[in-house]
Amino acid sequence: DGYSQLSAYERKRLKNITENAKFFAALKLHESAARLHQIATKRPSHVTKRAKPKKAEDETVRRRSMRLQRVEPSGIPMPEMPAQPGAEEYPQVPAGPLPMVPEDQMGDSKLTEDLLTTWMRISEVLLVIITNILMMLSRYQDSLNSMVLSEDNIKKVVKYRVSSVAIHPSESIIFVAAGDKSGQIGLWNVNSKSEEGAHVFIPHNYLVSCMHFSPFNPAHLLSLSNETLRCGDVTRAVFDEICRSEESLSSFDFLEDNASTAIVGHWDGDVAVVDRRTPGTSSELSADIGFKRTRTVHVHPVNKQYFIAAGSVDVCIYDVRYLKSNGNKPVSSLKGHTKSVASAYFSPVTGNRVVTVCADDKLRHNNNTGRWLTRFRAIWDPKQEDCFVVGSMARPRQIEVFQDTGKLLHSFYNLDCLGSVCSINVVHPSKNILVGGNSSGRLHVF
């Protein structure tokens, strides 16, 4: 079969990938492209905004103190604070499926159609074979050194602070998605030289805390906000609603390779199991795992029955097969954190390592982002079992790569192009591509 040197597991994996590719090719998703134009141009958006009160032209100008005008007594203006969205600017998003129509209805619908068609095309037959042969460290560092940032690869993709980022696994097109604190999702074809290469959609009412392209079908983009978990299906140009909860949702991860089930974390500490195949938008199970707060959940890359949850000072591993409503005990607890934990993730190949980010700065790494920046999340490079990427408060502004020993391997920076903190980062699964998002809605692609 040409793969006799591979293990039985690897041969089975290659067979599954090939069969999946044939399945997607048979779907002929490109035939749906014609309908995108009709949807983008004819179907009205269900998203409404509250009208802003008009300011009377003859309104008396009120006196404001120099403090409120942010002016020092000397007359020198103080640095501007980050702009915060007003309540009247937040979108009001209804429940249920939403048409995949961009926020700006006055924009060129042809450009939106091109963007969605590109997403569909690169998802049709995606045969990404990632072998488990790890690079030598020197070779890996060479690949990091080869990655650069240019002005063309920086774009404001969403209006407010970036809270989550996802990158499409395509090897031909750099296609990224960013979620912000107001519920917006921006899609950007980085390879497009069009001035409007990015388009904004509003499928959520609140901060988009977690996003993933489906590993089984990358024509699906799953996004999670406080109130709902949605699936953006570009083949139908719809944001479907998978799960809706009165409890605030914090994060999710897929429990199976086919992405049909997911583990979902709640801000109040519980976790839930969601099955996309069942009707309705309720979870299959809600489980109290003893946490005061659950910020992130992540499924083991090999043994999918295990997931790790992080929040408050807790980092614990659970077996999803034994979850029940109450009285759940972890199979392992990772002790030692003394302050708030922001995230915890298994290493990408074996899952034998876990990287956490905590406010106790145990890596001698300044994680004190303050209230205006999204908290850091250290993420593993999917191509390297023992190396992870994390934002940095250091100057010049940079994104850092560490080995699991704590050794700093590389710093991504550009004095001309990168002047802000990139709290949220994502690494391409097979290409040397890193995307960092900042608090003003901009993405930086190295």
C-alpha positions in Angstrom: 0.0 0.0 0.0 3.0 2.3 0.0 2.7 2.9 3.7 4.0 -0.3 5.1 6.5 1.5 7.3 3.7 3.3 9.2 2.0 2.0 12.3 -1.5 0.5 12.2 -2.8 3.7 13.8 -1.2 5.9 11.2 -2.4 3.7 8.3 -5.9 3.9 9.7 -5.7 7.6 10.0 -4.5 8.1 6.4 -7.4 5.9 5.2 -9.9 8.0 7.1 -8.4 11.2 5.7 -8.6 9.9 2.2 -12.2 8.7 2.6 -13.2 12.1 4.1 -11.6 13.9 1.1 -13.6 11.7 -1.3 -16.8 12.5 0.6 -16.3 16.2 0.4 -15.4 16.0 -3.2 -18.6 14.2 -3.9 -20.6 17.0 -2.2 -19.6 19.4 -4.9 -19.8 22.3 -2.5 -18.7 24.8 -5.3 -22.2 24.5 -6.8 -23.5 26.4 -3.8 -21.4 29.4 -4.7 -24.1 30.8 -7.0 -26.6 30.9 -4.1 -24.2 33.0 -2.0 -24.7 36.0 -4.3 -28.4 35.7 -4.0 -28.3 35.3 -0.2 -25.8 38.2 0.2 -27.8 40.6 -2.0 -31.5 39.7 -1.4 -32.0 38.4 2.1 -32.3 41.1 4.7 -30.2 40.9 7.9 -32.0 39.9 11.1 -29.5 42.0 13.0 -30.8 45.3 14.3 -29.2 48.1 16.2 -30.6 50.5 18.7 -31.0 54.0 17.2 -28.6 56.5 18.7 -30.3 59.6 20.1 -29.7 62.6 17.9 -27.8 65.5 19.4 -29.6 68.8 19.2 -27.6 71.4 17.2 -28.5 74.2 19.5 -27.7 72.3 22.7 -25.9 74.4 25.1 -22.2 73.5 25.3 -21.5 72.2 28.9 -18.3 73.1 30.7 -16.1 70.2 31.3 -13.1 70.0 33.7 -9.6 69.6 32.4 -9.6 66.1 34.0 -12.7 65.1 31.9 -11.1 66.5 28.8 -8.0 64.4 29.6 -5.8 67.5 29.6 -3.0 68.2 32.1 -2.9 71.6 33.7 0.0 72.5 31.4 -2.4 72.1 28.4 -0.7 68.9 27.1 -3.2 66.3 26.1 -3.1 63.0 28.1 -2.7 59.7 26.2 -6.1 58.4 24.9 -7.7 55.5 26.8 -8.9 52.6 24.7 -12.4 53.4 23.4 -15.1 51.2 24.9 -18.3 50.3 23.1 -21.4 52.1 24.2 -24.4 50.0 25.2 -26.4 51.5 22.3 -23.9 50.2 19.8 -24.2 46.5 20.7 -26.1 44.4 18.1 -29.3 42.7 19.1 -29.1 39.2 17.7 -32.2 36.9 17.7 -32.1 33.2 18.6 -32.1 30.5 15.9 -30.4 30.4 12.5 -29.1 33.6 11.0 -28.3 34.4 7.4 -24.6 34.9 6.7 -24.9 38.5 5.7 -22.2 41.0 6.7 -22.9 43.9 9.1 -22.3 46.6 6.5 -25.2 46.2 4.0 -23.9 49.2 2.1 -20.7 47.4 1.1 -20.0 45.6 -2.2 -21.9 42.3 -2.1 -19.7 41.0 -4.8 -16.7 41.2 -2.4 -18.6 39.3 0.3 -19.6 36.7 -2.2 -15.9 36.3 -3.2 -14.8 35.9 0.4 -17.4 33.2 1.2 -16.8 31.4 -2.1 -13.1 31.3 -1.3 -13.9 29.8 2.1 -16.0 27.2 0.4 -13.5 26.4 -2.3 -10.6 25.8 0.1 -12.8 23.6 2.3 -14.0 21.2 -0.5 -11.1 18.8 -0.6 -8.7 19.4 2.2 -6.3 16.6 2.4 -3.9 17.8 5.1 -1.6 14.9 6.2 0.4 16.0 9.3 2.9 13.3 10.1 4.0 12.8 13.6 7.7 13.3 12.8 8.9 16.1 15.0 11.4 18.6 13.7 14.8 18.9 15.2 14.9 22.0 17.5 17.5 23.7 15.3 15.4 23.2 12.2 12.3 24.5 14.1 14.2 27.6 15.2 15.2 28.2 11.5 11.5 28.0 10.5 10.6 30.6 13.3 13.4 32.9 12.0 12.0 32.8 8.5 8.6 34.2 9.5 8.2 37.9 9.1 5.5 40.6 9.5 4.7 43.2 6.8 2.3 46.1 6.5 0.2 44.1 4.0 -0.4 41.4 6.6 -2.0 43.7 9.3 -5.7 44.5 9.2 -8.4 45.7 11.5 -10.8 42.8 11.1 -13.3 43.5 14.0 -14.4 46.7 15.7 -13.4 46.0 19.3 -10.9 43.9 21.3 -10.0 40.5 19.8 -11.1 37.7 22.1 -10.6 34.7 19.9 -8.9 33.7 16.6 -9.1 30.7 14.3 -7.1 29.9 11.2 -8.4 27.7 8.3 -6.2 24.6 7.7 -5.9 25.3 4.0 -2.3 25.3 2.7 -3.1 27.4 -0.4 -4.9 30.4 1.2 -4.4 32.2 4.5 -8.0 32.5 5.8 -8.5 33.7 9.3 -11.5 34.5 11.6 -11.5 36.8 14.6 -14.1 37.3 17.3 -14.4 40.4 19.4 -15.9 41.5 22.8 -19.2 42.7 21.2 -20.1 39.5 19.4 -18.7 40.3 16.0 -16.9 37.8 13.8 -14.5 39.1 11.1 -13.4 36.9 8.2 -10.2 37.8 6.4 -8.7 36.3 3.2 -5.1 37.5 3.9 -4.1 36.6 0.3 -6.6 39.0 -1.1 -5.2 42.4 -2.1 -8.6 44.0 -2.1 -9.1 46.9 0.2 -12.1 45.1 1.7 -10.5 41.7 2.1 -12.2 41.4 5.5 -15.9 41.3 6.3 -17.7 41.5 9.6 -20.7 39.4 10.7 -22.7 39.6 13.9 -23.9 36.2 15.0 -23.6 36.9 18.8 -24.7 39.4 21.4 -21.7 39.1 23.7 -17.9 38.4 23.7 -16.8 35.6 21.3 -14.6 33.7 23.7 -13.8 30.6 21.6 -13.7 29.6 17.9 -12.6 26.6 15.8 -12.9 25.6 12.2 -14.3 22.0 12.3 -11.5 19.4 11.9 -13.9 17.2 10.0 -15.4 19.9 7.7 -13.5 23.3 7.6 -16.5 24.8 5.7 -17.9 25.0 9.3 -16.7 27.6 11.7 -18.0 27.1 15.3 -18.1 30.1 17.6 -19.1 30.4 21.2 -20.4 33.4 23.2 -22.0 33.8 26.6 -25.4 32.7 25.4 -24.9 30.4 22.5 -22.7 28.0 20.5 -23.2 28.6 16.7 -21.9 26.9 13.5 -21.3 29.2 10.5 -21.9 26.9 7.5 -20.6 28.6 4.4 -22.2 26.0 2.1 -25.6 27.3 3.2 -24.5 30.8 4.2 -26.1 30.4 7.6 -25.0 30.7 11.3 -26.9 27.7 12.8 -27.5 27.6 16.5 -26.2 24.4 18.1 -26.6 25.1 21.8 -28.3 27.9 23.8 -28.0 28.2 27.6 -29.2 30.5 30.3 -25.9 29.8 32.0 -23.0 31.8 30.5 -20.7 29.7 28.3 -16.9 30.2 28.3 -15.2 27.7 26.0 -15.6 24.5 24.0 -13.7 21.7 22.3 -14.6 18.7 20.1 -14.9 15.3 21.7 -14.6 13.4 18.5 -12.7 13.7 15.2 -16.0 14.0 13.3 -16.8 17.1 15.5 -20.3 15.8 16.2 -20.0 16.2 20.0 -18.3 18.8 22.1 -17.5 19.6 25.8 -18.6 23.1 26.8 -17.4 25.0 29.8 -19.6 27.4 31.8 -18.4 30.5 33.6 -20.2 29.3 36.8 -17.9 26.3 36.9 -20.0 23.5 35.3 -19.3 21.7 32.0 -21.8 20.3 29.5 -21.8 17.7 26.8 -23.4 18.8 23.5 -24.4 16.6 20.5 -24.9 18.4 17.2 -26.9 15.5 15.8 -29.8 15.8 18.3 -32.7 18.2 17.6 -33.0 21.3 19.7 -30.5 23.6 21.4 -30.2 21.9 24.8 -27.1 20.1 26.0 -27.2 16.3 26.6 -25.7 16.6 30.1 -24.7 19.3 32.6 -22.1 18.3 35.2 -20.9 20.0 38.3 -17.1 19.4 38.5 -16.6 21.4 41.6 -15.1 24.5 40.0 -16.1 28.1 40.9 -15.3 29.1 37.4 -14.3 27.2 34.2 -12.4 29.4 31.7 -11.2 26.8 29.2 -11.8 23.1 28.4 -9.5 21.1 26.1 -9.8 17.4 24.9 -6.8 15.1 24.9 -5.5 14.7 21.3 -5.2 10.9 21.5 -7.4 9.6 24.3 -10.6 11.6 23.5 -12.4 10.5 26.6 -10.2 12.8 28.7 -10.5 16.6 28.9 -8.8 19.2 31.0 -10.6 22.1 32.6 -9.0 25.3 34.0 -10.4 28.1 36.1 -9.8 30.0 39.4 -6.8 28.1 40.8 -8.0 24.7 39.5 -6.5 22.6 36.7 -8.0 19.1 36.5 -8.4 16.2 34.1 -11.8 14.4 33.8 -13.1 11.3 32.0 -16.2 12.3 30.1 -17.5 8.7 30.2 -18.1 9.0 33.9 -19.5 12.5 34.1 -22.8 12.8 36.0 -24.8 15.7 37.3 -23.0 15.9 40.7 -20.2 14.3 42.6 -17.6 14.3 39.8 -14.0 13.5 40.8 -11.0 14.3 38.5 -8.7 11.5 37.4 -5.8 14.0 37.9 -5.3 17.4 39.5 -2.4 19.7 38.6 -1.6 21.4 41.8 0.6 24.4 42.5 -1.3 27.4 41.1 -1.8 30.2 43.6 -3.7 32.7 41.5 -6.3 32.8 38.7 -5.6 30.4 35.8 -6.5 31.7 32.4 -6.0 28.5 30.3 -4.7 24.9 30.1 -4.1 22.9 27.0 -2.7 19.4 26.2 0.3 19.2 23.9 -0.7 18.5 20.3 0.7 15.1 19.4 0.9 12.9 22.5 -1.0 15.0 25.1 1.7 14.1 27.6 2.3 17.8 28.5 0.0 20.5 29.7 0.8 24.3 29.4 -1.1 26.7 31.7 -1.2 30.4 32.0 -1.7 31.8 35.5 -1.5 35.2 37.2 1.2 33.9 39.5 3.7 34.4 36.6 5.5 31.1 37.4 7.4 31.0 34.1 8.9 34.4 35.0 6.6 35.7 32.4 4.5 38.9 33.0 0.9 37.9 32.5 -0.6 41.0 34.2 -2.5 42.3 31.2 -4.9 44.5 33.1 -8.6 45.1 32.4 -8.2 46.6 28.9 -6.4 43.6 27.3 -7.7 40.0 26.8 -5.9 37.6 29.1 -3.1 35.6 27.6 -3.6 32.0 26.6 -0.5 29.9 25.9 -1.1 27.7 22.9 1.0 24.8 21.6 2.4 24.9 18.0 0.4 22.0 16.4 3.6 21.1 14.5 5.9 20.8 17.5 5.1 18.7 20.6 7.2 20.6 23.1 6.9 24.3 22.0 4.2 26.9 22.8 3.4 30.4 21.8 2.2 33.2 24.2 1.7 37.0 24.2 4.1 39.2 26.0 4.0 42.5 27.9 7.7 43.1 27.0 8.9 46.1 24.9 9.3 46.2 22.0 5.9 44.5 21.7 6.3 40.8 20.7 4.9 37.3 20.7 7.1 34.7 22.3 7.8 31.0 21.7 9.0 28.9 24.6 10.2 25.3 24.9 8.5 23.2 27.6 11.7 23.5 29.7 11.0 27.3 30.0 13.7 28.2 27.5 12.8 31.2 25.3 13.3 30.0 21.7 12.1 33.0 19.7 10.5 36.5 19.9 8.3 37.7 17.0 8.5 41.4 16.7 8.7 44.2 14.2 9.5 47.7 15.4 7.8 49.3 12.4 4.6 47.2 12.2 3.9 45.8 15.7 3.3 48.3 18.5 0.6 46.6 20.5 0.2 43.6 22.8 -1.2 40.5 21.0 -3.0 38.6 23.7 -4.7 36.0 21.5 -2.6 34.0 19.0 -3.1 31.0 16.7 -0.6 28.9 14.7 -1.4 27.1 11.4 -1.5 23.3 11.7 0.9 22.6 8.8 2.4 25.9 7.6 4.8 28.4 9.2 2.1 31.0 9.9 1.3 32.8 13.2 -1.6 35.2 13.7 -1.8 37.5 16.7 -4.8 39.7 17.7 -4.8 42.9 19.7 -7.2 45.0 21.7 -8.2 47.3 18.8 -9.5 44.5 16.6 -6.3 44.1 14.4 -4.7 40.9 13.3 -1.0 40.5 12.6 0.1 37.7 10.4 3.7 36.5 10.6 
